[in-house]
Amino acid sequence: MAWTPFPYPDPAYRYTPESLQAAWPQLHAGDREAFPTHPALVQAWIAFHAGEFERAARLGLDVGVNGYAVAHKAICMHTNYLEPNDKKRLATFECVAERCERQQLEQPDNPAGYYWHAYALGQYSQGISVVKALAQGLGAKVKRSLDMAIKLAPQRADAHTAMGVYHAEILDKVGAVLAGLTYGVKKEEAYRQFEEALRLNPDSAIVRIQYARALQMLDKKAKVAQAIELYRQAACCNVRDATERLDQAAAQKELEEEKSGG
């Protein structure tokens, strides 16, 4: 598989083991991962933050199940932001979800195994269409894994963000009545999850981007101004690594589309 290179390389994103440890609480405010003790995983995270996603994934997978968190984050960020081929995207997310299911058996108390399972299945579902994914029972799998991730790591902002996306996507695709009756999904719960994610990780661009997208899905015209303000804030967020730079670019693109009436 050919990996698309990270398009915005910057020396500021290249950490040493010492500077990585110092910046760790800010860099990992969203996932609350513990600083690694394995030297190869320190190097994997250094590669990840610099935008060397292929190297990060390989180093993580070489370590085995303890390297899955960095490997899956690298694979998912690359696939989400930089992989242009739809078939490859689907196959990659499917592969991550399968590996996470094995990880859940080996490490039932590791929230990363549940979070990346839900993330990969969620992205796969959007790729094949949320309605089709719900018919295949994938919605229940996503919800179960997100519930476990939040139960094991209630401070994990990205799990709350994903739960907000889960509620918003189902409401948008099947309508409020069916979403509520069949899936127990509510607009208020979507917004509550995003607010909780912002409380836990107030400097996050991606929380704001996903919150803004949910507002546009759930309240269309009524929340346009609030959505644009969230995109504007996201575009101005402090950028400390490659993924935050990709988030910023996504926010800038959304703002440009809003301006052009897209």
Secondary structure as UniProt FT lines:
FT   HELIX           11..13
FT   HELIX           17..27
FT   TURN            28..31
FT   HELIX           39..50
FT   HELIX           53..63
FT   HELIX           65..67
FT   HELIX           68..82
FT   HELIX           86..106
FT   TURN            108..109
FT   HELIX           111..128
FT   HELIX           130..135
FT   TURN            136..137
FT   HELIX           138..152
FT   TURN            154..155
FT   HELIX           157..174
FT   HELIX           176..183
FT   HELIX           187..200
FT   TURN            202..203
FT   HELIX           205..219
FT   HELIX           220..223
FT   HELIX           224..235
FT   HELIX           242..259
FT   TURN            260..261
//
